[in-house]
Amino acid sequence: MEVIETPDGDCIALGAEAVATERNALGHHGFYVEPTYAIAPTALDRYRERGVFGPDDDVVVPLTGSRLKK
């Protein structure tokens, strides 16, 4: 909470449907992640919509937690 309360801190709420949509989009591009790992790219989309990040900004969003079984 301390970081969120700082002048540059932020928090974003995401719905399950938006995360599921992003997870499916990632899958279409060959990134098979479990649902919890689709949250970060979903948040990135929302921040881009808000103008926090521009379309040409470089942002790293790690994707882990593959849903592929061994």
mmCIF file of the N, C-alpha and C atoms, coordinates in Angstrom:
data_MODEL
# 
_entry.id   MODEL 
# 
loop_
_atom_site.group_PDB 
_atom_site.id 
_atom_site.type_symbol 
_atom_site.label_atom_id 
_atom_site.label_alt_id 
_atom_site.label_comp_id 
_atom_site.label_asym_id 
_atom_site.label_entity_id 
_atom_site.label_seq_id 
_atom_site.pdbx_PDB_ins_code 
_atom_site.Cartn_x 
_atom_site.Cartn_y 
_atom_site.Cartn_z 
_atom_site.occupancy 
_atom_site.B_iso_or_equiv 
_atom_site.pdbx_formal_charge 
_atom_site.auth_seq_id 
_atom_site.auth_comp_id 
_atom_site.auth_asym_id 
_atom_site.auth_atom_id 
_atom_site.pdbx_PDB_model_num 
ATOM 1   N N  . MET A 1 1  ? 0.813   -1.189  0.000   1.00 0.00 ? 1  MET A N  1 
ATOM 2   C CA . MET A 1 1  ? 0.000   0.000   0.000   1.00 0.00 ? 1  MET A CA 1 
ATOM 3   C C  . MET A 1 1  ? 0.859   1.257   0.000   1.00 0.00 ? 1  MET A C  1 
ATOM 4   N N  . GLU A 1 2  ? 2.012   1.179   0.610   1.00 0.00 ? 2  GLU A N  1 
ATOM 5   C CA . GLU A 1 2  ? 2.872   2.358   0.686   1.00 0.00 ? 2  GLU A CA 1 
ATOM 6   C C  . GLU A 1 2  ? 3.248   2.867   -0.704  1.00 0.00 ? 2  GLU A C  1 
ATOM 7   N N  . VAL A 1 3  ? 3.551   1.941   -1.619  1.00 0.00 ? 3  VAL A N  1 
ATOM 8   C CA . VAL A 1 3  ? 3.926   2.338   -2.981  1.00 0.00 ? 3  VAL A CA 1 
ATOM 9   C C  . VAL A 1 3  ? 2.744   2.979   -3.698  1.00 0.00 ? 3  VAL A C  1 
ATOM 10  N N  . ILE A 1 4  ? 1.565   2.426   -3.518  1.00 0.00 ? 4  ILE A N  1 
ATOM 11  C CA . ILE A 1 4  ? 0.377   2.962   -4.183  1.00 0.00 ? 4  ILE A CA 1 
ATOM 12  C C  . ILE A 1 4  ? 0.079   4.379   -3.701  1.00 0.00 ? 4  ILE A C  1 
ATOM 13  N N  . GLU A 1 5  ? 0.354   4.640   -2.438  1.00 0.00 ? 5  GLU A N  1 
ATOM 14  C CA . GLU A 1 5  ? 0.049   5.950   -1.863  1.00 0.00 ? 5  GLU A CA 1 
ATOM 15  C C  . GLU A 1 5  ? 1.075   7.023   -2.221  1.00 0.00 ? 5  GLU A C  1 
ATOM 16  N N  . THR A 1 6  ? 2.199   6.648   -2.802  1.00 0.00 ? 6  THR A N  1 
ATOM 17  C CA . THR A 1 6  ? 3.184   7.642   -3.220  1.00 0.00 ? 6  THR A CA 1 
ATOM 18  C C  . THR A 1 6  ? 2.646   8.394   -4.434  1.00 0.00 ? 6  THR A C  1 
ATOM 19  N N  . PRO A 1 7  ? 3.181   9.572   -4.723  1.00 0.00 ? 7  PRO A N  1 
ATOM 20  C CA . PRO A 1 7  ? 2.665   10.346  -5.865  1.00 0.00 ? 7  PRO A CA 1 
ATOM 21  C C  . PRO A 1 7  ? 2.698   9.599   -7.197  1.00 0.00 ? 7  PRO A C  1 
ATOM 22  N N  . ASP A 1 8  ? 3.667   8.715   -7.389  1.00 0.00 ? 8  ASP A N  1 
ATOM 23  C CA . ASP A 1 8  ? 3.761   7.979   -8.655  1.00 0.00 ? 8  ASP A CA 1 
ATOM 24  C C  . ASP A 1 8  ? 3.154   6.585   -8.570  1.00 0.00 ? 8  ASP A C  1 
ATOM 25  N N  . GLY A 1 9  ? 2.614   6.204   -7.423  1.00 0.00 ? 9  GLY A N  1 
ATOM 26  C CA . GLY A 1 9  ? 2.048   4.866   -7.256  1.00 0.00 ? 9  GLY A CA 1 
ATOM 27  C C  . GLY A 1 9  ? 0.714   4.738   -7.969  1.00 0.00 ? 9  GLY A C  1 
ATOM 28  N N  . ASP A 1 10 ? 0.333   3.512   -8.282  1.00 0.00 ? 10 ASP A N  1 
ATOM 29  C CA . ASP A 1 10 ? -0.929  3.288   -8.972  1.00 0.00 ? 10 ASP A CA 1 
ATOM 30  C C  . ASP A 1 10 ? -1.389  1.865   -8.724  1.00 0.00 ? 10 ASP A C  1 
ATOM 31  N N  . CYS A 1 11 ? -2.649  1.645   -8.945  1.00 0.00 ? 11 CYS A N  1 
ATOM 32  C CA . CYS A 1 11 ? -3.253  0.329   -8.814  1.00 0.00 ? 11 CYS A CA 1 
ATOM 33  C C  . CYS A 1 11 ? -4.338  0.247   -9.877  1.00 0.00 ? 11 CYS A C  1 
ATOM 34  N N  . ILE A 1 12 ? -4.582  -0.946  -10.383 1.00 0.00 ? 12 ILE A N  1 
ATOM 35  C CA . ILE A 1 12 ? -5.591  -1.095  -11.426 1.00 0.00 ? 12 ILE A CA 1 
ATOM 36  C C  . ILE A 1 12 ? -6.418  -2.342  -11.126 1.00 0.00 ? 12 ILE A C  1 
ATOM 37  N N  . ALA A 1 13 ? -7.716  -2.262  -11.332 1.00 0.00 ? 13 ALA A N  1 
ATOM 38  C CA . ALA A 1 13 ? -8.608  -3.401  -11.134 1.00 0.00 ? 13 ALA A CA 1 
ATOM 39  C C  . ALA A 1 13 ? -8.923  -4.011  -12.495 1.00 0.00 ? 13 ALA A C  1 
ATOM 40  N N  . LEU A 1 14 ? -8.866  -5.336  -12.552 1.00 0.00 ? 14 LEU A N  1 
ATOM 41  C CA . LEU A 1 14 ? -9.126  -6.044  -13.804 1.00 0.00 ? 14 LEU A CA 1 
ATOM 42  C C  . LEU A 1 14 ? -10.202 -7.093  -13.574 1.00 0.00 ? 14 LEU A C  1 
ATOM 43  N N  . GLY A 1 15 ? -11.088 -7.238  -14.524 1.00 0.00 ? 15 GLY A N  1 
ATOM 44  C CA . GLY A 1 15 ? -12.115 -8.261  -14.432 1.00 0.00 ? 15 GLY A CA 1 
ATOM 45  C C  . GLY A 1 15 ? -11.625 -9.592  -14.984 1.00 0.00 ? 15 GLY A C  1 
ATOM 46  N N  . ALA A 1 16 ? -12.237 -10.661 -14.522 1.00 0.00 ? 16 ALA A N  1 
ATOM 47  C CA . ALA A 1 16 ? -11.852 -12.004 -14.957 1.00 0.00 ? 16 ALA A CA 1 
ATOM 48  C C  . ALA A 1 16 ? -12.031 -12.180 -16.463 1.00 0.00 ? 16 ALA A C  1 
ATOM 49  N N  . GLU A 1 17 ? -13.061 -11.568 -17.012 1.00 0.00 ? 17 GLU A N  1 
ATOM 50  C CA . GLU A 1 17 ? -13.311 -11.691 -18.452 1.00 0.00 ? 17 GLU A CA 1 
ATOM 51  C C  . GLU A 1 17 ? -12.192 -11.050 -19.271 1.00 0.00 ? 17 GLU A C  1 
ATOM 52  N N  . ALA A 1 18 ? -11.710 -9.895  -18.834 1.00 0.00 ? 18 ALA A N  1 
ATOM 53  C CA . ALA A 1 18 ? -10.611 -9.219  -19.542 1.00 0.00 ? 18 ALA A CA 1 
ATOM 54  C C  . ALA A 1 18 ? -9.343  -10.059 -19.494 1.00 0.00 ? 18 ALA A C  1 
ATOM 55  N N  . VAL A 1 19 ? -9.083  -10.684 -18.348 1.00 0.00 ? 19 VAL A N  1 
ATOM 56  C CA . VAL A 1 19 ? -7.892  -11.523 -18.208 1.00 0.00 ? 19 VAL A CA 1 
ATOM 57  C C  . VAL A 1 19 ? -8.026  -12.763 -19.093 1.00 0.00 ? 19 VAL A C  1 
ATOM 58  N N  . ALA A 1 20 ? -9.214  -13.362 -19.133 1.00 0.00 ? 20 ALA A N  1 
ATOM 59  C CA . ALA A 1 20 ? -9.434  -14.536 -19.984 1.00 0.00 ? 20 ALA A CA 1 
ATOM 60  C C  . ALA A 1 20 ? -9.264  -14.181 -21.460 1.00 0.00 ? 20 ALA A C  1 
ATOM 61  N N  . THR A 1 21 ? -9.748  -13.027 -21.856 1.00 0.00 ? 21 THR A N  1 
ATOM 62  C CA . THR A 1 21 ? -9.590  -12.574 -23.242 1.00 0.00 ? 21 THR A CA 1 
ATOM 63  C C  . THR A 1 21 ? -8.120  -12.405 -23.584 1.00 0.00 ? 21 THR A C  1 
ATOM 64  N N  . GLU A 1 22 ? -7.367  -11.793 -22.678 1.00 0.00 ? 22 GLU A N  1 
ATOM 65  C CA . GLU A 1 22 ? -5.928  -11.601 -22.908 1.00 0.00 ? 22 GLU A CA 1 
ATOM 66  C C  . GLU A 1 22 ? -5.205  -12.943 -22.956 1.00 0.00 ? 22 GLU A C  1 
ATOM 67  N N  . ARG A 1 23 ? -5.591  -13.861 -22.094 1.00 0.00 ? 23 ARG A N  1 
ATOM 68  C CA . ARG A 1 23 ? -4.966  -15.196 -22.086 1.00 0.00 ? 23 ARG A CA 1 
ATOM 69  C C  . ARG A 1 23 ? -5.195  -15.888 -23.427 1.00 0.00 ? 23 ARG A C  1 
ATOM 70  N N  . ASN A 1 24 ? -6.396  -15.787 -23.952 1.00 0.00 ? 24 ASN A N  1 
ATOM 71  C CA . ASN A 1 24 ? -6.687  -16.377 -25.261 1.00 0.00 ? 24 ASN A CA 1 
ATOM 72  C C  . ASN A 1 24 ? -5.880  -15.701 -26.360 1.00 0.00 ? 24 ASN A C  1 
ATOM 73  N N  . ALA A 1 25 ? -5.757  -14.382 -26.291 1.00 0.00 ? 25 ALA A N  1 
ATOM 74  C CA . ALA A 1 25 ? -4.963  -13.653 -27.291 1.00 0.00 ? 25 ALA A CA 1 
ATOM 75  C C  . ALA A 1 25 ? -3.500  -14.081 -27.225 1.00 0.00 ? 25 ALA A C  1 
ATOM 76  N N  . LEU A 1 26 ? -2.985  -14.243 -26.020 1.00 0.00 ? 26 LEU A N  1 
ATOM 77  C CA . LEU A 1 26 ? -1.603  -14.716 -25.872 1.00 0.00 ? 26 LEU A CA 1 
ATOM 78  C C  . LEU A 1 26 ? -1.449  -16.105 -26.487 1.00 0.00 ? 26 LEU A C  1 
ATOM 79  N N  . GLY A 1 27 ? -2.435  -16.967 -26.258 1.00 0.00 ? 27 GLY A N  1 
ATOM 80  C CA . GLY A 1 27 ? -2.400  -18.317 -26.813 1.00 0.00 ? 27 GLY A CA 1 
ATOM 81  C C  . GLY A 1 27 ? -2.373  -18.319 -28.331 1.00 0.00 ? 27 GLY A C  1 
ATOM 82  N N  . HIS A 1 28 ? -3.100  -17.394 -28.939 1.00 0.00 ? 28 HIS A N  1 
ATOM 83  C CA . HIS A 1 28 ? -3.099  -17.287 -30.405 1.00 0.00 ? 28 HIS A CA 1 
ATOM 84  C C  . HIS A 1 28 ? -1.731  -16.886 -30.944 1.00 0.00 ? 28 HIS A C  1 
ATOM 85  N N  . HIS A 1 29 ? -0.917  -16.275 -30.089 1.00 0.00 ? 29 HIS A N  1 
ATOM 86  C CA . HIS A 1 29 ? 0.439   -15.873 -30.484 1.00 0.00 ? 29 HIS A CA 1 
ATOM 87  C C  . HIS A 1 29 ? 1.491   -16.877 -30.012 1.00 0.00 ? 29 HIS A C  1 
ATOM 88  N N  . GLY A 1 30 ? 1.035   -18.026 -29.481 1.00 0.00 ? 30 GLY A N  1 
ATOM 89  C CA . GLY A 1 30 ? 1.960   -19.076 -29.071 1.00 0.00 ? 30 GLY A CA 1 
ATOM 90  C C  . GLY A 1 30 ? 2.454   -18.990 -27.640 1.00 0.00 ? 30 GLY A C  1 
ATOM 91  N N  . PHE A 1 31 ? 1.870   -18.114 -26.837 1.00 0.00 ? 31 PHE A N  1 
ATOM 92  C CA . PHE A 1 31 ? 2.253   -17.993 -25.429 1.00 0.00 ? 31 PHE A CA 1 
ATOM 93  C C  . PHE A 1 31 ? 1.170   -18.656 -24.585 1.00 0.00 ? 31 PHE A C  1 
ATOM 94  N N  . TYR A 1 32 ? 1.462   -19.841 -24.068 1.00 0.00 ? 32 TYR A N  1 
ATOM 95  C CA . TYR A 1 32 ? 0.475   -20.601 -23.313 1.00 0.00 ? 32 TYR A CA 1 
ATOM 96  C C  . TYR A 1 32 ? 0.743   -20.434 -21.826 1.00 0.00 ? 32 TYR A C  1 
ATOM 97  N N  . VAL A 1 33 ? 0.026   -19.506 -21.213 1.00 0.00 ? 33 VAL A N  1 
ATOM 98  C CA . VAL A 1 33 ? 0.238   -19.200 -19.802 1.00 0.00 ? 33 VAL A CA 1 
ATOM 99  C C  . VAL A 1 33 ? -0.994  -19.584 -18.999 1.00 0.00 ? 33 VAL A C  1 
ATOM 100 N N  . GLU A 1 34 ? -0.775  -19.838 -17.719 1.00 0.00 ? 34 GLU A N  1 
ATOM 101 C CA . GLU A 1 34 ? -1.912  -20.100 -16.844 1.00 0.00 ? 34 GLU A CA 1 
ATOM 102 C C  . GLU A 1 34 ? -2.625  -18.772 -16.565 1.00 0.00 ? 34 GLU A C  1 
ATOM 103 N N  . PRO A 1 35 ? -3.874  -18.821 -16.112 1.00 0.00 ? 35 PRO A N  1 
ATOM 104 C CA . PRO A 1 35 ? -4.670  -17.596 -15.968 1.00 0.00 ? 35 PRO A CA 1 
ATOM 105 C C  . PRO A 1 35 ? -4.024  -16.491 -15.133 1.00 0.00 ? 35 PRO A C  1 
ATOM 106 N N  . THR A 1 36 ? -3.390  -16.828 -14.030 1.00 0.00 ? 36 THR A N  1 
ATOM 107 C CA . THR A 1 36 ? -2.824  -15.778 -13.178 1.00 0.00 ? 36 THR A CA 1 
ATOM 108 C C  . THR A 1 36 ? -1.710  -15.010 -13.865 1.00 0.00 ? 36 THR A C  1 
ATOM 109 N N  . TYR A 1 37 ? -1.059  -15.618 -14.838 1.00 0.00 ? 37 TYR A N  1 
ATOM 110 C CA . TYR A 1 37 ? 0.042   -14.945 -15.523 1.00 0.00 ? 37 TYR A CA 1 
ATOM 111 C C  . TYR A 1 37 ? -0.424  -14.112 -16.708 1.00 0.00 ? 37 TYR A C  1 
ATOM 112 N N  . ALA A 1 38 ? -1.716  -14.107 -16.979 1.00 0.00 ? 38 ALA A N  1 
ATOM 113 C CA . ALA A 1 38 ? -2.260  -13.221 -18.012 1.00 0.00 ? 38 ALA A CA 1 
ATOM 114 C C  . ALA A 1 38 ? -2.654  -11.869 -17.418 1.00 0.00 ? 38 ALA A C  1 
ATOM 115 N N  . ILE A 1 39 ? -2.541  -11.727 -16.103 1.00 0.00 ? 39 ILE A N  1 
ATOM 116 C CA . ILE A 1 39 ? -2.927  -10.478 -15.444 1.00 0.00 ? 39 ILE A CA 1 
ATOM 117 C C  . ILE A 1 39 ? -2.011  -9.327  -15.852 1.00 0.00 ? 39 ILE A C  1 
ATOM 118 N N  . ALA A 1 40 ? -0.702  -9.549  -15.842 1.00 0.00 ? 40 ALA A N  1 
ATOM 119 C CA . ALA A 1 40 ? 0.245   -8.465  -16.152 1.00 0.00 ? 40 ALA A CA 1 
ATOM 120 C C  . ALA A 1 40 ? 0.048   -7.897  -17.559 1.00 0.00 ? 40 ALA A C  1 
ATOM 121 N N  . PRO A 1 41 ? -0.063  -8.731  -18.611 1.00 0.00 ? 41 PRO A N  1 
ATOM 122 C CA . PRO A 1 41 ? -0.292  -8.145  -19.931 1.00 0.00 ? 41 PRO A CA 1 
ATOM 123 C C  . PRO A 1 41 ? -1.666  -7.472  -20.056 1.00 0.00 ? 41 PRO A C  1 
ATOM 124 N N  . THR A 1 42 ? -2.650  -7.963  -19.303 1.00 0.00 ? 42 THR A N  1 
ATOM 125 C CA . THR A 1 42 ? -3.958  -7.305  -19.300 1.00 0.00 ? 42 THR A CA 1 
ATOM 126 C C  . THR A 1 42 ? -3.832  -5.910  -18.702 1.00 0.00 ? 42 THR A C  1 
ATOM 127 N N  . ALA A 1 43 ? -3.093  -5.810  -17.602 1.00 0.00 ? 43 ALA A N  1 
ATOM 128 C CA . ALA A 1 43 ? -2.865  -4.505  -16.971 1.00 0.00 ? 43 ALA A CA 1 
ATOM 129 C C  . ALA A 1 43 ? -2.108  -3.573  -17.915 1.00 0.00 ? 43 ALA A C  1 
ATOM 130 N N  . LEU A 1 44 ? -1.135  -4.115  -18.628 1.00 0.00 ? 44 LEU A N  1 
ATOM 131 C CA . LEU A 1 44 ? -0.386  -3.297  -19.588 1.00 0.00 ? 44 LEU A CA 1 
ATOM 132 C C  . LEU A 1 44 ? -1.328  -2.701  -20.635 1.00 0.00 ? 44 LEU A C  1 
ATOM 133 N N  . ASP A 1 45 ? -2.258  -3.504  -21.135 1.00 0.00 ? 45 ASP A N  1 
ATOM 134 C CA . ASP A 1 45 ? -3.242  -2.990  -22.101 1.00 0.00 ? 45 ASP A CA 1 
ATOM 135 C C  . ASP A 1 45 ? -4.041  -1.831  -21.513 1.00 0.00 ? 45 ASP A C  1 
ATOM 136 N N  . ARG A 1 46 ? -4.474  -1.987  -20.267 1.00 0.00 ? 46 ARG A N  1 
ATOM 137 C CA . ARG A 1 46 ? -5.260  -0.924  -19.622 1.00 0.00 ? 46 ARG A CA 1 
ATOM 138 C C  . ARG A 1 46 ? -4.423  0.340   -19.441 1.00 0.00 ? 46 ARG A C  1 
ATOM 139 N N  . TYR A 1 47 ? -3.172  0.170   -19.038 1.00 0.00 ? 47 TYR A N  1 
ATOM 140 C CA . TYR A 1 47 ? -2.303  1.337   -18.867 1.00 0.00 ? 47 TYR A CA 1 
ATOM 141 C C  . TYR A 1 47 ? -2.043  2.027   -20.205 1.00 0.00 ? 47 TYR A C  1 
ATOM 142 N N  . ARG A 1 48 ? -1.928  1.257   -21.271 1.00 0.00 ? 48 ARG A N  1 
ATOM 143 C CA . ARG A 1 48 ? -1.770  1.870   -22.598 1.00 0.00 ? 48 ARG A CA 1 
ATOM 144 C C  . ARG A 1 48 ? -3.036  2.650   -22.971 1.00 0.00 ? 48 ARG A C  1 
ATOM 145 N N  . GLU A 1 49 ? -4.204  2.083   -22.655 1.00 0.00 ? 49 GLU A N  1 
ATOM 146 C CA . GLU A 1 49 ? -5.467  2.780   -22.926 1.00 0.00 ? 49 GLU A CA 1 
ATOM 147 C C  . GLU A 1 49 ? -5.538  4.096   -22.157 1.00 0.00 ? 49 GLU A C  1 
ATOM 148 N N  . ARG A 1 50 ? -4.994  4.117   -20.948 1.00 0.00 ? 50 ARG A N  1 
ATOM 149 C CA . ARG A 1 50 ? -4.979  5.327   -20.113 1.00 0.00 ? 50 ARG A CA 1 
ATOM 150 C C  . ARG A 1 50 ? -3.915  6.331   -20.554 1.00 0.00 ? 50 ARG A C  1 
ATOM 151 N N  . GLY A 1 51 ? -3.009  5.905   -21.416 1.00 0.00 ? 51 GLY A N  1 
ATOM 152 C CA . GLY A 1 51 ? -1.938  6.783   -21.865 1.00 0.00 ? 51 GLY A CA 1 
ATOM 153 C C  . GLY A 1 51 ? -0.716  6.781   -20.965 1.00 0.00 ? 51 GLY A C  1 
ATOM 154 N N  . VAL A 1 52 ? -0.679  5.852   -20.005 1.00 0.00 ? 52 VAL A N  1 
ATOM 155 C CA . VAL A 1 52 ? 0.490   5.745   -19.125 1.00 0.00 ? 52 VAL A CA 1 
ATOM 156 C C  . VAL A 1 52 ? 1.700   5.294   -19.938 1.00 0.00 ? 52 VAL A C  1 
ATOM 157 N N  . PHE A 1 53 ? 1.473   4.347   -20.840 1.00 0.00 ? 53 PHE A N  1 
ATOM 158 C CA . PHE A 1 53 ? 2.504   3.875   -21.764 1.00 0.00 ? 53 PHE A CA 1 
ATOM 159 C C  . PHE A 1 53 ? 2.005   4.130   -23.179 1.00 0.00 ? 53 PHE A C  1 
ATOM 160 N N  . GLY A 1 54 ? 2.879   4.627   -24.029 1.00 0.00 ? 54 GLY A N  1 
ATOM 161 C CA . GLY A 1 54 ? 2.527   4.861   -25.415 1.00 0.00 ? 54 GLY A CA 1 
ATOM 162 C C  . GLY A 1 54 ? 2.733   3.608   -26.252 1.00 0.00 ? 54 GLY A C  1 
ATOM 163 N N  . PRO A 1 55 ? 2.198   3.582   -27.464 1.00 0.00 ? 55 PRO A N  1 
ATOM 164 C CA . PRO A 1 55 ? 2.331   2.410   -28.328 1.00 0.00 ? 55 PRO A CA 1 
ATOM 165 C C  . PRO A 1 55 ? 3.777   2.107   -28.717 1.00 0.00 ? 55 PRO A C  1 
ATOM 166 N N  . ASP A 1 56 ? 4.652   3.099   -28.660 1.00 0.00 ? 56 ASP A N  1 
ATOM 167 C CA . ASP A 1 56 ? 6.053   2.882   -29.020 1.00 0.00 ? 56 ASP A CA 1 
ATOM 168 C C  . ASP A 1 56 ? 6.964   2.717   -27.810 1.00 0.00 ? 56 ASP A C  1 
ATOM 169 N N  . ASP A 1 57 ? 6.404   2.768   -26.596 1.00 0.00 ? 57 ASP A N  1 
ATOM 170 C CA . ASP A 1 57 ? 7.215   2.571   -25.390 1.00 0.00 ? 57 ASP A CA 1 
ATOM 171 C C  . ASP A 1 57 ? 7.604   1.102   -25.259 1.00 0.00 ? 57 ASP A C  1 
ATOM 172 N N  . ASP A 1 58 ? 8.823   0.865   -24.821 1.00 0.00 ? 58 ASP A N  1 
ATOM 173 C CA . ASP A 1 58 ? 9.283   -0.497  -24.551 1.00 0.00 ? 58 ASP A CA 1 
ATOM 174 C C  . ASP A 1 58 ? 8.940   -0.847  -23.110 1.00 0.00 ? 58 ASP A C  1 
ATOM 175 N N  . VAL A 1 59 ? 8.176   -1.912  -22.928 1.00 0.00 ? 59 VAL A N  1 
ATOM 176 C CA . VAL A 1 59 ? 7.774   -2.373  -21.601 1.00 0.00 ? 59 VAL A CA 1 
ATOM 177 C C  . VAL A 1 59 ? 8.020   -3.873  -21.551 1.00 0.00 ? 59 VAL A C  1 
ATOM 178 N N  . VAL A 1 60 ? 8.633   -4.349  -20.486 1.00 0.00 ? 60 VAL A N  1 
ATOM 179 C CA . VAL A 1 60 ? 8.894   -5.780  -20.320 1.00 0.00 ? 60 VAL A CA 1 
ATOM 180 C C  . VAL A 1 60 ? 7.842   -6.364  -19.379 1.00 0.00 ? 60 VAL A C  1 
ATOM 181 N N  . VAL A 1 61 ? 7.137   -7.384  -19.843 1.00 0.00 ? 61 VAL A N  1 
ATOM 182 C CA . VAL A 1 61 ? 6.156   -8.092  -19.026 1.00 0.00 ? 61 VAL A CA 1 
ATOM 183 C C  . VAL A 1 61 ? 6.532   -9.569  -19.056 1.00 0.00 ? 61 VAL A C  1 
ATOM 184 N N  . PRO A 1 62 ? 7.121   -10.091 -17.972 1.00 0.00 ? 62 PRO A N  1 
ATOM 185 C CA . PRO A 1 62 ? 7.514   -11.500 -17.971 1.00 0.00 ? 62 PRO A CA 1 
ATOM 186 C C  . PRO A 1 62 ? 6.289   -12.421 -17.958 1.00 0.00 ? 62 PRO A C  1 
ATOM 187 N N  . LEU A 1 63 ? 6.340   -13.444 -18.769 1.00 0.00 ? 63 LEU A N  1 
ATOM 188 C CA . LEU A 1 63 ? 5.280   -14.448 -18.816 1.00 0.00 ? 63 LEU A CA 1 
ATOM 189 C C  . LEU A 1 63 ? 5.857   -15.766 -18.312 1.00 0.00 ? 63 LEU A C  1 
ATOM 190 N N  . THR A 1 64 ? 5.327   -16.246 -17.213 1.00 0.00 ? 64 THR A N  1 
ATOM 191 C CA . THR A 1 64 ? 5.778   -17.523 -16.659 1.00 0.00 ? 64 THR A CA 1 
ATOM 192 C C  . THR A 1 64 ? 4.557   -18.382 -16.395 1.00 0.00 ? 64 THR A C  1 
ATOM 193 N N  . GLY A 1 65 ? 4.753   -19.563 -15.876 1.00 0.00 ? 65 GLY A N  1 
ATOM 194 C CA . GLY A 1 65 ? 3.627   -20.414 -15.539 1.00 0.00 ? 65 GLY A CA 1 
ATOM 195 C C  . GLY A 1 65 ? 2.956   -21.014 -16.752 1.00 0.00 ? 65 GLY A C  1 
ATOM 196 N N  . SER A 1 66 ? 3.713   -21.717 -17.573 1.00 0.00 ? 66 SER A N  1 
ATOM 197 C CA . SER A 1 66 ? 3.177   -22.329 -18.785 1.00 0.00 ? 66 SER A CA 1 
ATOM 198 C C  . SER A 1 66 ? 2.056   -23.304 -18.452 1.00 0.00 ? 66 SER A C  1 
ATOM 199 N N  . ARG A 1 67 ? 1.047   -23.344 -19.298 1.00 0.00 ? 67 ARG A N  1 
ATOM 200 C CA . ARG A 1 67 ? -0.025  -24.312 -19.092 1.00 0.00 ? 67 ARG A CA 1 
ATOM 201 C C  . ARG A 1 67 ? 0.213   -25.587 -19.901 1.00 0.00 ? 67 ARG A C  1 
ATOM 202 N N  . LEU A 1 68 ? 1.388   -25.691 -20.533 1.00 0.00 ? 68 LEU A N  1 
ATOM 203 C CA . LEU A 1 68 ? 1.730   -26.919 -21.247 1.00 0.00 ? 68 LEU A CA 1 
ATOM 204 C C  . LEU A 1 68 ? 2.146   -27.983 -20.242 1.00 0.00 ? 68 LEU A C  1 
ATOM 205 N N  . LYS A 1 69 ? 1.678   -29.185 -20.435 1.00 0.00 ? 69 LYS A N  1 
ATOM 206 C CA . LYS A 1 69 ? 2.040   -30.278 -19.530 1.00 0.00 ? 69 LYS A CA 1 
ATOM 207 C C  . LYS A 1 69 ? 3.218   -31.036 -20.100 1.00 0.00 ? 69 LYS A C  1 
ATOM 208 N N  . LYS A 1 70 ? 4.046   -31.530 -19.204 1.00 0.00 ? 70 LYS A N  1 
ATOM 209 C CA . LYS A 1 70 ? 5.226   -32.296 -19.637 1.00 0.00 ? 70 LYS A CA 1 
ATOM 210 C C  . LYS A 1 70 ? 4.845   -33.700 -20.011 1.00 0.00 ? 70 LYS A C  1 
# 
